[in-house]
Amino acid sequence: MARILFHLILQRGIDMEDKVIEVNFGPQHPSTHGVLRIKVKLDGEIIVDAQPVIGYLHRNAEKLSEMGSYPKATIYMDRLDYVSALNMELGYVLTVEKLMDAQVPERALWIRMMLVELNRIASHLIWLGTHGLDMGMLTPFFYCFRERERILRIFDEISGSRLLYNYFAIGGVYSDITPKSISMIKEFVDDYEKKLEEIQSIFAKSYIYVKRTKDVGKLSMEDSISYGVTGPILRASGKKWDLRKNQPYLFYDKVNFDVPTRQEGDVYARFLVRIEEMRQSVKIVRQVLDKIPDGEFYNKKFSKPMLVRLKATGESYIPTESPKGEFGVYVIGDGSTIPYRVRIRSPSFANLSSVPAMLKGYKIADLTATVSSIDPVFGEVDR
Amino acid sequence: MIQVESESVGKDGTKIVYVPKENLLEFMKEKKEEGFDMLLMVTGVDYRDHLEVVYHLLSTSTGNRIVVKTKTEGEVDSVTSLWKGADWHERETWDLVGIKFRGHPNLKRILLAEGWVGHPLRKDYPMDKKQYVNLAEDGEDTVSFDPSEGY
């Protein structure tokens, strides 16, 4: 870090008059989690101002979605937040089903709920592992990816893909879950909590980790609401706001789980909230396994030959709780087979816009901890 | 009370309100005082004969949602003074749809390179014309139609 900083100072030169140095952090840097560039103004070690610059991964998924039929856009949703692709698909599919007044069989909804929760665990595990790397810990990375691998194998068994699934379809899911995959899920939820305990203790027992994250990157509740920050960051700032609880979709009102919150609003609080969320997700998956009914997994009205002929009118926006926060797709239909306007509300975009408020007044060494605690995924920020 | 043009309900059950663009800022101020403390997103829609700006508001205390729409030819008042999150969303709407926000502190392109020709989410945007970008410092990005001058 120091060497990079020194190199940058040499490149940019030092303005000796006001002693404020401008340093570029990223876009190619191991701890920016993709292609984030932050223009940091430094007074000595103190951050005076930090402005994120985004757009390096822009593909305009909205325009691409407006160019094909309704089911075609699902694959672009996969590629938004590629570490929790099923959560992205869910947001789109729910909205389009509302637009078409589609009836979805109960079994499909339960399957969706279970897989989305598993995907949430996988997404949080990636965050936890890379967050450890940013804080100088290599060990938890391997532990997290070992557990994540088991989830990916389950998805591979169910959908045939490891990362980008294209599994949720309008009117249900593409294929039924197999007995083998159910036994894999059971095996996973049986001992995951023990493994999580192990991973958590690596962090919580590390004196350096706790020192570097407590009282760092604080964001007040008022600021987070004003910036539109949602998800674990908002909950770590003291607001009990979880769409699964507050405005239930799927069958979240039929399962028991808690919404973890912390009052501190710092990096350590976000860590604790995400760890606890993984425990609650395991709890939900366990309940779904008991409650999942038999029956159809697909509405026959939406069978494959019909998919390209689907038409919709009106507008709809169904908010869902993705691992990063409130995700939803605002779709306007004009009565043809092609969506007229698709707007993606991506949580990381809004969360990242609060970076100036989080970093102001802290030291340059806190920057990596704070940025990684936001958990930005650039497929979703830049769309 | 600010006069609204018309009210309706979307397919998802959310109230949709049309406001004349002259009264937009006052109406939003009123809504914020009513408890809509979070601006979820700002969207621009190109209807070929006119543009529409769509605001999604959420009240985190009651859970109420409302959609506010304004018809415009290309310029509306900025709401950055009410919600800090409006900053990036309005920049994105300017970038991709080409709607100007009066009073925005830093209305620059956010996702595309500065100097990009056209706004991609307009319905008349030419999709067959490729543009090549050379990234540089802020405001100095160069965009060209010649493949040898960029990436």
Interface residues (C-beta under 8 A of the other chain):
Chain A: V53 I54 G55 H58 N60 E62 K63 E66 T95 K98 L99 D101 D223 I225 S226 Y227 G228 V229 K239 W241 N246 Q247 G314 E315 S316 Y317 I318 P319 E326 G328 Y330 I332 Y340 R341 R343 R345 F349 A350 S353 S354 A357 D382 R383
Chain B: G10 K11 D12 T14 I16 D37 M38 L39 L40 M41 T43 V45 D46 V54 H56 T60 G63 V67 W83 K84 G85 D87 W88 H89 E92 L96 R109 I110 L111 L112 A113 P120 L121 Y125 D138
